Amino acid sequence: MVTRVITIVGFAIVILALFVLEYLGRRKDNRIPTLGEWLGFIMRPWPGRFLILLGWLWLGWHYFSR
Amino acid sequence: MAADDVPRRPDQPPAQPRWLGRRLTVRKLATGTGLVAYSWFAASTEPFTGGALLIVLVPGAVIGFLAYGRPPARIPPPQSLDIAGFSYWAITVAVLFEWEAAAFRDNSQWWHPALTDLVDPMLGSHPVKALAILIWLLAGWGLVRR
């Protein structure tokens, strides 16, 4: 039981950290980029764009098709 | 008209005609309604069926077409990234993957569930699944604009 709770709390902390980073990135004079900024940077060359879009498609298939 | 005689400041963008603004609002409303309707319909499909595969493949094909065939106006990406700033993201995403991989390695037991096993029961509710699909579709649109 304790291990399950630790796992769930771990996921919650990491996901919360992603939201905190996005919040920090949106503040002025901050070195942390927003999610959109770094994804946009990775998506500049076509392989990056292709891989990110493929990841998006995989996410949809993983959670909604199966 | 008198208003036409007023000199415009050079840094001021040309004013958008009112009818164009209204048309864009109607278009956005129609698109939004369509996306909500699609998400609601898509959420009703049973997993592991052809229908469930199609509701993902169709938006995938549309996004692929938009990305490579008719790309919309893109939000200019930054020319460079602050490595230290980006490292916070990289570490957090790596920890998320590691946490997931650890659960996956243990065959996602009850005592160490993978994220999928935690999310799946939530997606059992029709409105929640519809909302998740809507967010996924909007994320796809957001990615195409990047």
Backbone of each chain as ProteinMPNN parsed JSONL, in Angstrom:
{"seq_chain_A": "MVTRVITIVGFAIVILALFVLEYLGRRKDNRIPTLGEWLGFIMRPWPGRFLILLGWLWLGWHYFSR", "coords_chain_A": {"N_chain_A": [[0.836, -1.211, 0.0], [1.893, 1.25, 0.892], [3.959, 1.598, -0.939], [2.554, 1.93, -3.317], [1.263, 4.352, -2.825], [3.491, 6.022, -2.611], [4.439, 5.88, -5.234], [2.307, 7.075, -6.646], [2.261, 9.616, -5.478], [4.767, 10.44, -6.281], [4.435, 10.653, -9.078], [2.535, 12.697, -9.069], [3.998, 14.816, -7.967], [5.984, 15.236, -9.912], [4.443, 15.918, -12.158], [3.204, 18.184, -11.196], [5.472, 19.747, -10.93], [6.04, 20.237, -13.617], [3.972, 21.981, -14.287], [4.632, 24.088, -12.6], [7.074, 24.883, -13.704], [6.173, 25.829, -16.17], [4.666, 27.98, -15.303], [6.696, 29.541, -14.132], [8.223, 30.014, -16.385], [6.613, 31.739, -17.798], [6.807, 34.078, -16.469], [8.167, 37.409, -16.356], [11.509, 38.306, -17.434], [12.847, 35.808, -17.103], [14.841, 32.909, -17.138], [13.98, 30.442, -17.749], [12.494, 28.616, -20.303], [9.173, 28.592, -21.791], [6.898, 25.798, -22.184], [5.903, 25.785, -24.8], [7.822, 27.353, -26.071], [10.254, 25.876, -25.921], [9.481, 23.555, -27.173], [8.829, 24.578, -29.667], [11.363, 25.383, -30.447], [12.674, 22.918, -30.676], [11.17, 21.934, -32.731], [11.971, 23.299, -34.953], [13.835, 22.257, -37.015], [12.934, 19.834, -39.545], [13.041, 17.026, -38.772], [12.751, 17.154, -35.98], [10.246, 18.322, -35.771], [8.696, 16.349, -36.957], [9.092, 14.183, -35.188], [8.054, 15.157, -32.755], [5.372, 15.554, -33.45], [4.744, 12.955, -34.038], [5.009, 11.831, -31.528], [2.872, 13.091, -30.285], [0.766, 11.911, -31.686], [1.139, 9.249, -30.935], [0.594, 9.421, -28.217], [-2.154, 9.94, -28.252], [-3.075, 7.579, -29.435], [-2.23, 5.711, -27.537], [-3.662, 6.371, -25.191], [-6.363, 6.662, -25.982], [-7.094, 4.781, -27.884], [-6.47, 2.257, -27.084]], "CA_chain_A": [[0.0, 0.0, 0.0], [2.764, 2.427, 1.014], [4.707, 1.729, -2.202], [1.621, 2.476, -4.304], [1.07, 5.772, -2.498], [4.743, 6.711, -2.966], [4.471, 5.975, -6.7], [1.316, 8.063, -7.084], [2.733, 10.938, -5.034], [5.896, 10.752, -7.169], [3.867, 11.143, -10.348], [1.873, 13.985, -8.81], [5.033, 15.847, -7.757], [6.652, 15.53, -11.188], [3.487, 16.619, -13.029], [3.068, 19.526, -10.605], [6.708, 20.463, -11.264], [5.92, 20.691, -15.003], [3.114, 23.174, -14.26], [5.397, 25.166, -11.949], [8.05, 25.363, -14.69], [5.44, 26.624, -17.16], [4.34, 29.248, -14.623], [7.935, 30.318, -14.001], [8.633, 30.41, -17.729], [5.765, 32.827, -18.278], [7.133, 35.313, -15.759], [9.121, 38.252, -17.093], [12.931, 38.212, -17.066], [13.118, 34.474, -16.586], [15.679, 32.134, -18.074], [13.299, 29.176, -18.059], [11.568, 28.783, -21.425], [7.869, 27.943, -21.623], [6.789, 24.529, -22.924], [5.749, 26.124, -26.219], [9.086, 27.888, -26.605], [11.285, 24.845, -26.181], [8.975, 22.636, -28.202], [9.003, 25.302, -30.925], [12.785, 25.351, -30.784], [12.977, 21.547, -31.137], [10.422, 21.686, -33.972], [12.481, 24.106, -36.074], [14.195, 21.365, -38.123], [11.812, 18.937, -39.833], [12.987, 15.779, -37.983], [12.209, 17.478, -34.663], [8.804, 18.545, -35.96], [8.104, 15.04, -37.238], [9.128, 13.354, -33.973], [7.126, 15.709, -31.748], [4.007, 15.255, -33.914], [4.584, 11.501, -33.894], [4.788, 11.632, -30.087], [1.491, 13.517, -30.017], [-0.116, 10.874, -32.239], [1.299, 8.06, -30.096], [-0.108, 9.694, -26.956], [-3.59, 9.747, -28.536], [-3.316, 6.136, -29.667], [-1.993, 4.991, -26.283], [-4.688, 6.626, -24.176], [-7.751, 6.662, -26.457], [-7.408, 3.657, -28.782], [-6.222, 0.972, -26.459]], "C_chain_A": [[0.875, 1.268, 0.0], [3.504, 2.673, -0.303], [3.817, 2.352, -3.277], [1.422, 3.977, -4.078], [2.312, 6.575, -2.885], [4.811, 6.916, -4.487], [3.53, 7.072, -7.186], [1.755, 9.477, -6.699], [3.914, 11.384, -5.913], [5.407, 11.313, -8.496], [3.272, 12.535, -10.16], [2.899, 15.106, -8.67], [5.666, 16.236, -9.098], [5.716, 16.31, -12.109], [3.264, 18.049, -12.51], [4.293, 20.375, -10.953], [6.659, 20.998, -12.701], [5.065, 21.969, -15.068], [3.856, 24.366, -13.641], [6.408, 25.759, -12.934], [7.369, 26.24, -15.739], [5.089, 27.985, -16.562], [5.574, 30.14, -14.536], [8.385, 30.843, -15.364], [7.841, 31.591, -18.262], [6.026, 34.143, -17.55], [8.191, 36.075, -16.532], [10.54, 38.044, -16.563], [13.274, 36.873, -16.439], [13.903, 33.687, -17.618], [14.985, 30.848, -18.501], [12.336, 29.394, -19.23], [10.206, 28.146, -21.104], [7.879, 26.643, -22.435], [6.718, 24.798, -24.425], [7.05, 26.597, -26.84], [10.078, 26.771, -26.882], [10.797, 23.8, -27.174], [9.134, 23.272, -29.588], [10.439, 25.267, -31.39], [13.173, 23.974, -31.337], [12.327, 21.306, -32.504], [10.897, 22.539, -35.146], [12.957, 23.217, -37.224], [13.103, 20.31, -38.326], [11.847, 17.617, -39.05], [12.407, 16.01, -36.582], [10.708, 17.641, -34.72], [8.094, 17.2, -36.136], [8.021, 14.205, -35.959], [8.14, 13.853, -32.919], [5.684, 15.395, -32.158], [3.719, 13.754, -33.804], [4.312, 11.155, -32.425], [3.364, 12.0, -29.704], [0.511, 12.44, -30.491], [-0.062, 9.608, -31.374], [0.522, 8.213, -28.787], [-1.62, 9.456, -27.136], [-3.918, 8.279, -28.703], [-3.235, 5.377, -28.337], [-3.147, 5.163, -25.301], [-6.117, 6.463, -24.688], [-8.1, 5.469, -27.343], [-7.275, 2.316, -28.107], [-6.513, 1.014, -24.957]], "O_chain_A": [[0.647, 2.209, -0.76], [3.658, 3.818, -0.729], [4.267, 3.196, -4.052], [1.414, 4.764, -5.025], [2.201, 7.677, -3.423], [5.191, 7.986, -4.962], [3.897, 7.893, -8.026], [1.637, 10.413, -7.49], [4.038, 12.564, -6.242], [5.911, 12.33, -8.974], [3.478, 13.43, -10.979], [2.703, 16.207, -9.185], [5.859, 17.418, -9.382], [6.144, 17.257, -12.769], [3.151, 18.995, -13.29], [4.173, 21.567, -11.236], [7.173, 22.082, -12.976], [5.383, 22.907, -15.799], [3.724, 25.501, -14.1], [6.583, 26.975, -12.998], [7.913, 27.266, -16.149], [5.2, 29.013, -17.23], [5.513, 31.336, -14.824], [8.866, 31.97, -15.481], [8.34, 32.359, -19.085], [5.533, 35.194, -17.958], [8.998, 35.495, -17.258], [10.744, 37.661, -15.411], [13.908, 36.807, -15.386], [13.656, 33.79, -18.82], [15.362, 30.236, -19.501], [11.462, 30.257, -19.161], [10.11, 27.269, -20.246], [8.76, 26.425, -23.266], [7.38, 24.13, -25.22], [7.349, 26.284, -27.992], [10.677, 26.721, -27.957], [11.587, 23.226, -27.923], [9.519, 22.607, -30.55], [10.71, 25.138, -32.584], [13.899, 23.871, -32.326], [12.863, 20.569, -33.331], [10.292, 22.506, -36.218], [12.499, 23.421, -38.349], [12.421, 19.937, -37.371], [10.784, 17.115, -38.686], [11.668, 15.174, -36.061], [9.983, 17.17, -33.844], [7.041, 16.951, -35.548], [6.991, 13.591, -35.683], [7.468, 13.053, -32.268], [4.868, 15.016, -31.319], [2.595, 13.344, -33.513], [3.487, 10.292, -32.124], [2.727, 11.316, -28.903], [-0.444, 12.101, -29.792], [-1.088, 8.978, -31.115], [-0.117, 7.274, -28.311], [-2.271, 8.852, -26.284], [-4.918, 7.791, -28.177], [-4.065, 4.514, -28.052], [-3.561, 4.202, -24.653], [-7.009, 6.152, -23.898], [-9.279, 5.172, -27.536], [-7.906, 1.342, -28.519], [-6.354, 0.006, -24.269]]}, "seq_chain_B": "MAADDVPRRPDQPPAQPRWLGRRLTVRKLATGTGLVAYSWFAASTEPFTGGALLIVLVPGAVIGFLAYGRPPARIPPPQSLDIAGFSYWAITVAVLFEWEAAAFRDNSQWWHPALTDLVDPMLGSHPVKALAILIWLLAGWGLVRR", "coords_chain_B": {"N_chain_B": [[-14.484, 60.783, -46.093], [-14.246, 62.214, -42.817], [-12.753, 60.792, -40.965], [-11.052, 59.319, -42.551], [-9.242, 61.151, -43.335], [-7.555, 61.545, -41.258], [-4.229, 61.361, -40.388], [-2.453, 58.299, -40.236], [-0.487, 56.752, -37.704], [2.831, 55.702, -38.423], [3.725, 53.346, -37.16], [1.481, 52.039, -36.489], [-0.631, 49.268, -36.913], [-2.669, 48.473, -39.821], [-6.125, 49.052, -39.421], [-8.422, 46.402, -38.678], [-11.085, 45.36, -40.716], [-14.477, 45.475, -39.516], [-16.28, 43.478, -40.293], [-14.622, 41.383, -40.956], [-13.498, 40.627, -38.548], [-15.808, 39.697, -37.267], [-16.395, 37.54, -38.879], [-14.229, 35.895, -38.388], [-14.661, 35.303, -35.689], [-17.049, 33.871, -35.846], [-16.119, 31.708, -37.297], [-14.255, 30.633, -35.509], [-15.969, 29.918, -33.436], [-17.523, 27.988, -34.729], [-15.577, 26.073, -35.336], [-14.738, 25.407, -32.744], [-17.118, 24.325, -31.689], [-17.382, 22.149, -33.385], [-15.101, 20.68, -32.681], [-15.624, 20.053, -29.995], [-17.92, 18.501, -30.337], [-16.851, 16.412, -31.849], [-15.011, 15.347, -30.008], [-16.735, 14.459, -28.023], [-18.156, 12.511, -29.4], [-16.024, 10.822, -30.125], [-15.201, 9.922, -27.651], [-17.022, 8.013, -27.067], [-16.328, 5.687, -28.258], [-15.335, 2.248, -28.163], [-12.431, 0.966, -26.551], [-9.696, -0.688, -28.253], [-10.931, -1.213, -30.682], [-11.805, -0.886, -34.187], [-13.012, 1.568, -34.592], [-12.072, 3.057, -32.421], [-9.45, 3.284, -33.129], [-9.66, 4.737, -35.456], [-10.648, 7.223, -34.561], [-8.401, 8.404, -33.634], [-6.594, 8.268, -35.724], [-7.756, 9.831, -37.74], [-7.735, 12.626, -36.81], [-4.942, 12.667, -36.669], [-4.175, 12.411, -39.353], [-5.267, 14.773, -40.351], [-3.846, 16.704, -38.893], [-1.277, 16.072, -39.771], [-1.526, 16.697, -42.49], [-2.047, 19.428, -42.279], [0.328, 20.247, -41.092], [2.323, 19.704, -42.987], [1.23, 20.097, -45.512], [-0.557, 22.338, -45.672], [0.533, 24.547, -43.936], [-0.336, 26.503, -41.085], [-0.184, 30.01, -40.018], [2.77, 30.357, -38.305], [3.946, 30.43, -34.914], [6.709, 32.284, -34.219], [9.651, 30.501, -33.431], [12.002, 30.618, -30.646], [15.304, 31.907, -31.254], [17.399, 30.867, -29.88], [18.035, 28.783, -26.991], [18.125, 29.122, -23.477], [20.444, 27.258, -21.916], [20.734, 26.492, -19.225], [18.23, 27.211, -18.227], [16.573, 25.583, -19.783], [17.424, 23.14, -18.885], [16.083, 22.593, -16.511], [13.578, 21.808, -17.381], [14.336, 19.577, -18.909], [15.374, 17.855, -16.976], [13.13, 17.422, -15.332], [11.314, 16.226, -17.133], [12.812, 13.971, -17.753], [12.844, 12.709, -15.257], [10.139, 12.107, -15.012], [9.856, 10.247, -17.121], [11.601, 8.304, -16.182], [10.371, 7.5, -13.835], [8.054, 6.438, -14.865], [9.17, 4.433, -16.464], [10.283, 2.815, -14.516], [8.028, 1.758, -13.292], [6.963, 0.422, -15.451], [8.923, -1.46, -15.952], [8.585, -3.121, -13.799], [6.389, -4.498, -14.588], [4.14, -3.036, -14.181], [2.805, -3.368, -11.58], [0.254, -3.592, -8.981], [1.196, -2.37, -6.702], [3.079, -0.678, -7.718], [2.207, 1.251, -9.848], [1.959, 2.113, -13.37], [1.783, 5.252, -15.121], [-0.208, 5.135, -17.04], [-1.928, 3.156, -16.019], [-2.98, 4.515, -13.922], [-4.271, 6.608, -15.125], [-6.102, 5.459, -16.899], [-8.506, 4.434, -15.482], [-9.741, 6.898, -14.916], [-10.357, 7.77, -17.438], [-12.459, 6.226, -17.978], [-14.819, 7.473, -17.461], [-17.208, 9.084, -19.411], [-17.513, 11.994, -19.929], [-15.01, 12.897, -18.943], [-13.179, 11.559, -20.56], [-13.908, 12.647, -23.018], [-13.189, 15.298, -22.583], [-10.435, 14.964, -22.254], [-9.742, 14.089, -24.813], [-10.427, 16.36, -26.25], [-8.545, 18.185, -25.233], [-6.264, 16.931, -26.157], [-6.617, 17.193, -28.931], [-6.533, 19.994, -29.173], [-3.943, 20.381, -28.314], [-2.571, 19.209, -30.414], [-3.22, 21.026, -32.466], [-1.974, 23.259, -31.407], [0.679, 22.401, -31.556], [1.072, 22.236, -34.32], [1.123, 24.888, -34.986], [3.524, 25.662, -34.081]], "CA_chain_B": [[-14.926, 60.937, -44.71], [-13.267, 62.92, -41.994], [-11.87, 59.824, -40.309], [-10.054, 58.866, -43.524], [-8.235, 62.196, -43.498], [-6.648, 61.548, -40.107], [-3.032, 60.573, -40.738], [-2.202, 57.137, -39.375], [0.912, 56.661, -37.263], [3.482, 54.664, -39.236], [3.909, 52.081, -36.441], [0.164, 51.486, -36.166], [-1.068, 48.341, -37.952], [-3.94, 48.88, -40.404], [-7.284, 48.559, -38.658], [-9.09, 45.257, -39.289], [-12.504, 45.649, -40.919], [-15.315, 44.849, -38.495], [-16.904, 42.252, -40.823], [-13.626, 40.305, -40.94], [-13.429, 40.189, -37.147], [-17.02, 38.914, -36.98], [-16.28, 36.268, -39.616], [-13.253, 35.06, -37.67], [-15.304, 34.846, -34.458], [-18.0, 32.816, -36.238], [-15.306, 30.56, -37.696], [-13.701, 30.04, -34.288], [-17.083, 29.289, -32.724], [-17.903, 26.774, -35.471], [-14.491, 25.099, -35.139], [-14.803, 24.966, -31.351], [-18.288, 23.447, -31.547], [-17.047, 20.915, -34.09], [-14.109, 19.926, -31.893], [-16.309, 19.516, -28.811], [-18.805, 17.424, -30.811], [-15.997, 15.291, -32.235], [-14.458, 14.756, -28.783], [-17.832, 13.745, -27.347], [-18.41, 11.303, -30.192], [-14.837, 9.956, -30.051], [-15.13, 9.329, -26.31], [-17.997, 6.922, -26.957], [-15.818, 4.472, -28.908], [-14.778, 1.217, -27.273], [-11.006, 0.729, -26.817], [-9.285, -1.886, -29.009], [-11.793, -1.454, -31.839], [-11.428, -0.097, -35.355], [-13.504, 2.931, -34.362], [-11.168, 3.727, -31.483], [-8.224, 3.59, -33.877], [-9.994, 5.79, -36.426], [-10.815, 8.55, -33.936], [-7.053, 8.96, -33.439], [-5.926, 8.388, -37.017], [-8.331, 10.938, -38.53], [-7.055, 13.885, -36.444], [-3.526, 12.542, -37.013], [-4.042, 12.71, -40.78], [-5.566, 16.202, -40.533], [-2.709, 17.468, -38.359], [-0.16, 15.827, -40.69], [-1.785, 17.488, -43.702], [-1.865, 20.846, -41.944], [1.732, 20.507, -40.769], [3.203, 19.626, -44.148], [0.555, 20.51, -46.746], [-1.052, 23.721, -45.581], [0.893, 25.022, -42.581], [-0.902, 27.805, -40.693], [0.803, 31.0, -39.558], [3.456, 29.752, -37.157], [4.494, 31.3, -33.875], [8.161, 32.162, -34.418], [10.354, 29.889, -32.297], [13.167, 31.402, -30.236], [16.529, 31.605, -32.009], [18.269, 30.051, -29.015], [17.46, 28.448, -25.684], [19.043, 29.191, -22.351], [20.685, 25.858, -21.566], [20.437, 26.297, -17.797], [16.772, 27.277, -18.079], [15.977, 24.4, -20.4], [17.814, 21.936, -18.132], [15.031, 22.305, -15.521], [12.571, 21.026, -18.109], [14.913, 18.289, -19.318], [15.484, 16.999, -15.78], [11.78, 17.05, -14.884], [10.763, 15.264, -18.097], [13.581, 12.729, -17.585], [12.363, 12.06, -14.023], [8.816, 11.541, -15.335], [10.08, 9.038, -17.922], [12.256, 7.304, -15.335], [9.336, 7.019, -12.902], [7.171, 5.598, -15.682], [9.94, 3.26, -16.896], [10.451, 1.948, -13.351], [6.765, 1.033, -13.129], [6.822, -0.444, -16.629], [9.878, -2.555, -15.775], [7.994, -4.035, -12.814], [5.129, -4.968, -15.187], [3.066, -2.195, -13.659], [2.065, -4.062, -10.518], [-0.659, -2.724, -8.226], [1.976, -1.609, -5.732], [3.938, 0.261, -8.445], [1.477, 1.398, -11.111], [2.427, 3.042, -14.395], [0.875, 6.396, -15.27], [-1.345, 4.673, -17.835], [-2.863, 2.444, -15.147], [-3.632, 5.505, -13.061], [-5.105, 7.485, -15.956], [-7.16, 4.68, -17.553], [-9.809, 4.46, -14.786], [-10.353, 8.232, -15.049], [-10.888, 7.879, -18.801], [-13.681, 5.419, -18.04], [-15.955, 8.393, -17.446], [-17.371, 9.65, -20.756], [-17.136, 13.421, -20.024], [-13.566, 13.089, -18.71], [-12.48, 11.106, -21.771], [-14.18, 13.648, -24.056], [-12.359, 16.464, -22.258], [-9.04, 14.586, -22.537], [-9.586, 14.072, -26.275], [-10.451, 17.766, -26.682], [-7.228, 18.761, -24.883], [-5.298, 16.319, -27.075], [-6.809, 17.828, -30.243], [-6.031, 21.374, -29.084], [-2.471, 20.293, -28.245], [-2.133, 18.96, -31.799], [-3.312, 22.305, -33.191], [-0.916, 24.105, -30.854], [1.969, 21.933, -32.074], [1.173, 22.584, -35.75], [1.422, 26.321, -35.088], [4.888, 25.917, -33.601]], "C_chain_B": [[-13.813, 61.584, -43.887], [-12.265, 61.964, -41.373], [-10.764, 59.352, -41.239], [-8.928, 59.879, -43.673], [-7.218, 62.198, -42.361], [-5.415, 60.725, -40.454], [-2.772, 59.459, -39.723], [-0.742, 57.131, -38.958], [1.591, 55.532, -38.022], [3.623, 53.323, -38.517], [2.585, 51.404, -36.114], [-0.261, 50.507, -37.258], [-2.401, 48.779, -38.535], [-5.107, 48.249, -39.645], [-7.968, 47.437, -39.421], [-10.559, 45.607, -39.514], [-13.377, 44.854, -39.946], [-15.9, 43.524, -38.991], [-15.934, 41.071, -40.785], [-13.492, 39.73, -39.53], [-14.609, 39.304, -36.793], [-16.935, 37.544, -37.646], [-15.322, 35.317, -38.907], [-13.854, 34.5, -36.398], [-16.264, 33.703, -34.768], [-17.235, 31.547, -36.594], [-14.741, 29.837, -36.472], [-14.786, 29.305, -33.515], [-17.47, 27.966, -33.385], [-16.846, 25.687, -35.266], [-14.538, 24.526, -33.731], [-15.953, 23.993, -31.129], [-18.006, 22.097, -32.198], [-16.088, 20.046, -33.285], [-14.749, 19.293, -30.658], [-17.194, 18.338, -29.226], [-17.979, 16.188, -31.17], [-15.461, 14.569, -31.0], [-15.521, 13.92, -28.077], [-18.124, 12.433, -28.065], [-17.253, 10.315, -30.035], [-14.754, 9.244, -28.707], [-16.072, 8.136, -26.163], [-17.499, 5.629, -27.607], [-15.216, 3.522, -27.871], [-13.293, 1.025, -27.586], [-10.773, -0.603, -27.539], [-10.255, -2.213, -30.141], [-11.292, -0.588, -32.998], [-11.842, 1.36, -35.187], [-12.567, 3.723, -33.467], [-9.861, 4.104, -32.172], [-8.473, 4.767, -34.83], [-10.084, 7.169, -35.786], [-9.465, 9.2, -33.6], [-6.379, 9.197, -34.793], [-6.451, 9.568, -37.838], [-7.723, 12.285, -38.113], [-5.566, 13.859, -36.776], [-3.288, 12.901, -38.469], [-4.277, 14.196, -41.031], [-4.378, 17.052, -40.071], [-1.487, 17.3, -39.271], [-0.3, 16.647, -41.961], [-1.538, 18.965, -43.448], [-0.384, 21.171, -41.734], [2.596, 20.576, -42.023], [2.568, 20.111, -45.449], [0.15, 21.966, -46.725], [-0.737, 24.282, -44.207], [0.259, 26.375, -42.274], [0.204, 28.776, -40.286], [1.451, 30.476, -38.282], [3.946, 30.806, -36.182], [6.011, 31.173, -33.978], [8.86, 31.543, -33.201], [11.535, 30.758, -31.886], [14.405, 30.968, -31.019], [17.485, 30.74, -31.207], [17.548, 29.793, -27.701], [18.535, 28.614, -24.623], [19.222, 27.767, -21.825], [20.332, 25.572, -20.104], [18.931, 26.28, -17.57], [16.1, 26.03, -18.619], [16.275, 23.141, -19.586], [16.767, 21.58, -17.066], [13.941, 21.439, -16.153], [13.085, 19.624, -18.409], [14.966, 17.328, -18.125], [14.092, 16.515, -15.349], [11.162, 16.014, -15.825], [11.49, 13.922, -17.965], [13.115, 11.97, -16.342], [11.0, 11.407, -14.276], [8.963, 10.233, -16.119], [10.687, 7.929, -17.069], [11.229, 6.661, -14.397], [8.396, 6.055, -13.623], [7.899, 4.299, -16.068], [10.115, 2.275, -15.741], [9.187, 1.121, -13.127], [6.586, 0.019, -14.259], [7.714, -1.679, -16.49], [9.33, -3.605, -14.806], [6.649, -4.594, -13.285], [3.921, -4.25, -14.604], [2.186, -2.937, -12.657], [1.183, -3.066, -9.77], [0.131, -1.814, -7.281], [2.918, -0.596, -6.389], [3.323, 0.52, -9.817], [2.155, 2.369, -12.083], [1.38, 4.151, -14.524], [-0.392, 5.98, -16.034], [-2.393, 3.992, -16.956], [-3.591, 3.393, -14.197], [-4.613, 6.358, -13.86], [-6.304, 6.725, -16.527], [-8.496, 4.68, -16.804], [-10.519, 5.813, -14.89], [-11.002, 8.379, -16.418], [-12.126, 6.999, -18.981], [-14.934, 6.268, -18.018], [-16.03, 9.105, -18.798], [-16.998, 11.138, -20.847], [-15.632, 13.66, -19.84], [-12.779, 12.678, -19.951], [-12.68, 12.117, -22.907], [-13.307, 14.879, -23.84], [-10.888, 16.183, -22.581], [-8.789, 14.59, -24.049], [-9.557, 15.502, -26.808], [-9.099, 18.435, -26.402], [-6.163, 18.226, -25.837], [-5.39, 16.964, -28.466], [-6.249, 19.254, -30.236], [-4.509, 21.399, -28.998], [-1.905, 20.053, -29.642], [-2.148, 20.237, -32.623], [-2.201, 23.247, -32.726], [0.448, 23.714, -31.402], [2.146, 22.319, -33.545], [1.552, 24.046, -35.915], [2.831, 26.65, -34.609], [5.907, 25.624, -34.677]], "O_chain_B": [[-12.629, 61.508, -44.216], [-11.078, 62.274, -41.265], [-9.667, 59.021, -40.787], [-7.815, 59.54, -44.075], [-6.143, 62.784, -42.487], [-5.523, 59.542, -40.774], [-2.863, 59.664, -38.513], [0.14, 57.462, -39.751], [0.971, 54.492, -38.242], [3.64, 52.275, -39.163], [2.565, 50.321, -35.53], [-0.255, 50.876, -38.432], [-3.198, 49.398, -37.83], [-5.072, 47.074, -39.28], [-8.09, 47.49, -40.645], [-11.217, 46.101, -38.599], [-13.063, 43.716, -39.596], [-16.011, 42.565, -38.227], [-16.34, 39.922, -40.609], [-13.387, 38.517, -39.343], [-14.454, 38.292, -36.11], [-17.337, 36.53, -37.076], [-15.556, 34.111, -38.831], [-13.596, 33.348, -36.049], [-16.299, 32.697, -34.058], [-17.649, 30.443, -36.237], [-14.744, 28.608, -36.399], [-14.561, 28.209, -33.001], [-17.711, 26.964, -32.712], [-17.179, 24.522, -35.049], [-14.397, 23.319, -33.537], [-15.793, 22.968, -30.467], [-18.338, 21.045, -31.652], [-16.247, 18.828, -33.217], [-14.458, 18.148, -30.315], [-17.218, 17.305, -28.556], [-18.353, 15.062, -30.841], [-15.454, 13.339, -30.945], [-15.248, 12.82, -27.596], [-18.313, 11.389, -27.439], [-17.471, 9.12, -29.836], [-14.295, 8.105, -28.627], [-15.929, 7.34, -25.234], [-18.162, 4.595, -27.521], [-14.669, 3.944, -26.852], [-12.921, 0.928, -28.756], [-11.581, -1.526, -27.43], [-10.386, -3.376, -30.52], [-10.474, 0.313, -32.815], [-11.118, 2.272, -35.586], [-12.298, 4.899, -33.71], [-9.242, 5.116, -31.842], [-7.636, 5.655, -34.99], [-9.658, 8.163, -36.373], [-9.398, 10.396, -33.318], [-5.683, 10.195, -34.986], [-5.689, 10.225, -38.545], [-7.24, 13.022, -38.973], [-4.985, 14.887, -37.122], [-2.33, 13.602, -38.795], [-3.571, 14.811, -41.831], [-3.959, 17.986, -40.754], [-0.752, 18.256, -39.517], [0.672, 17.221, -42.453], [-0.922, 19.664, -44.253], [0.096, 22.228, -42.142], [3.497, 21.409, -42.114], [3.275, 20.493, -46.382], [0.467, 22.73, -47.636], [-1.642, 24.474, -43.395], [0.307, 27.288, -43.098], [1.377, 28.407, -40.22], [0.767, 30.187, -37.301], [4.311, 31.917, -36.566], [6.547, 30.074, -33.84], [8.681, 32.009, -32.075], [12.022, 31.554, -32.688], [14.534, 29.804, -31.398], [18.276, 29.98, -31.766], [16.59, 30.481, -27.346], [19.702, 28.29, -24.843], [18.271, 27.148, -21.349], [19.719, 24.554, -19.786], [18.414, 25.45, -16.823], [15.183, 25.484, -18.005], [15.49, 22.192, -19.587], [16.581, 20.405, -16.751], [13.453, 20.48, -15.555], [12.393, 18.627, -18.202], [14.645, 16.147, -18.25], [13.907, 15.338, -15.041], [10.559, 15.041, -15.373], [10.867, 12.864, -18.055], [13.002, 10.745, -16.363], [10.74, 10.296, -13.814], [8.292, 9.243, -15.828], [10.332, 6.759, -17.213], [11.222, 5.446, -14.196], [7.998, 5.02, -13.089], [7.324, 3.213, -16.008], [10.1, 1.061, -15.943], [9.261, -0.067, -12.811], [6.116, -1.098, -14.04], [7.325, -2.789, -16.856], [9.57, -4.802, -14.96], [5.865, -5.101, -12.482], [2.822, -4.801, -14.545], [0.984, -3.107, -12.864], [1.343, -1.854, -9.907], [-0.215, -0.649, -7.085], [3.492, 0.25, -5.704], [3.851, 0.065, -10.832], [2.83, 3.314, -11.674], [0.239, 3.998, -14.088], [-1.497, 6.418, -15.713], [-3.592, 4.216, -17.12], [-4.69, 3.095, -13.73], [-5.65, 6.778, -13.345], [-7.398, 7.279, -16.629], [-9.533, 4.905, -17.427], [-11.747, 5.871, -14.947], [-12.045, 9.017, -16.562], [-12.764, 7.033, -20.033], [-15.988, 5.846, -18.495], [-15.038, 9.659, -19.271], [-16.246, 11.521, -21.744], [-15.051, 14.521, -20.502], [-11.832, 13.357, -20.348], [-11.752, 12.408, -23.662], [-12.755, 15.435, -24.789], [-10.183, 17.043, -23.11], [-7.739, 15.044, -24.504], [-8.772, 15.825, -27.699], [-8.578, 19.165, -27.246], [-5.276, 18.961, -26.271], [-4.37, 17.244, -29.096], [-5.574, 19.667, -31.179], [-3.86, 22.302, -29.526], [-0.879, 20.626, -30.009], [-1.218, 20.509, -33.383], [-1.573, 23.936, -33.53], [1.28, 24.577, -31.683], [3.243, 22.687, -33.965], [2.228, 24.407, -36.878], [3.278, 27.792, -34.721], [7.107, 25.782, -34.451]]}, "name": "protein", "num_of_chains": 2, "seq": "MVTRVITIVGFAIVILALFVLEYLGRRKDNRIPTLGEWLGFIMRPWPGRFLILLGWLWLGWHYFSRMAADDVPRRPDQPPAQPRWLGRRLTVRKLATGTGLVAYSWFAASTEPFTGGALLIVLVPGAVIGFLAYGRPPARIPPPQSLDIAGFSYWAITVAVLFEWEAAAFRDNSQWWHPALTDLVDPMLGSHPVKALAILIWLLAGWGLVRR"}
